């Protein structure tokens, strides 16, 4: 199976872990600490992410699109635990979306099928 796993930069691995695990319900698949930082693998259902702290030499303020079956269910779950930038809305281009920022300023753009 081929797949792409986004690598998101983080300023602090502890706050990233709290946000993704405690706030969004991901589970840690691996942790590899090193002096001054580390790498952490995360998974929730079919979504996989890697967090790199510090991620020097790469762009900052990344954006990743998370494709889900029920945008509103994710919004209901996540919005009580973390701050979402906006409520879900049907986009004119044919998707239902909302987005949020992680503690390092990376955008998580959640999208799924349009609802009535």
N, C-alpha and C positions, 0 to 999 in steps of 0.2 A: 504494500500500500504506500502510495506517495502522499505526502502532506507537507504543508508549510506550518511552522510554529513560530509566531512572532516573538521577538526578543525585545522587551521593553526596558528602558533605562530606569534606574531607581536611585534616589539620593540616600535612602536608608532602608535596608533590608527588613528591619524589624517592623517599621510602619507599613511597608509594602505587604508583609506577611499578614499583619493585622487587618489591613484593608481587604485583601483578596480572600483570605481564609475566613476570618471572623465576619467580615462585612458582606462578602459576595458568595461565600459557600464553596470556594475552590478547595481542593485538597493538595497538599504538597506531595509531589512525586519524587523529588530529589532536592537536597540542599548540599551545596559545596562551598563552605566558607573559605575565605582566604584573607590575609591581612588587609584590613581596611574595607572589606566588603564580601562579596560572594555571588553565587548563582543560585537560583531557586526555580525549580520546575513546578508548574501548577496545572491542575486538570479539573474540569467540571463537565461531566457528560462527554460530548465530543469536542469540547473546547480545550486546547492546550496553549499555555503561555510559558515563557521563560522570563524571569526577572534578573537583570544584571546590575550589580551595584559595586563600584561605580562603573559606568559604561563609557569609558573615554574613547575618543576617536570616532564616535558615531553621532548621528543627529540626536537632538533632544526633543522633548515634547512630541512623542510619537502618537500615532493614532492607529487603532486596530478595530476592525469591524467584527462584531460577534454575531453570527447568524443563528437565530433561535426560532423555534416553532411558535412560541407565544410571548410576544414582546410585553404584553400587559402583565402576565404572570411574573416575569422577571422584574418589571418595574415595581409591582406590588411588594415583592420580596425584598428587593434591594433598597427601595426608597425609604424604608423604615430603619435601615441600618447605616446607610451612607447618603451623602447629598448627591442627588441627580441634578443635572443642569436644566432639564425640562421634562415635562410629562410626555408620554408617547403621543405621536401624531401620525396620521396618514400623509405620506409625501405624495406630491403630484406625479412623481416618477415611478410610483407603484410599490412602495414599501412602507411599513409602519416602523417608526424609529424613536429612540430617545438616546441621550448620551450622558456620560458622567466623567469626571476626572479622578485619576488616582492621586495619591499623595505627592507624586513627583511631577504632576502636570500632564501625564499621558491621557489622551482621550480614549474612552471605550465607547464606541458607536454601536449600539445594539439595534439590530434590524431583523424584521421578519415579515410575514404576510400581512397585507392590509386587512383590517377588520371593518365591519359595518358599524 
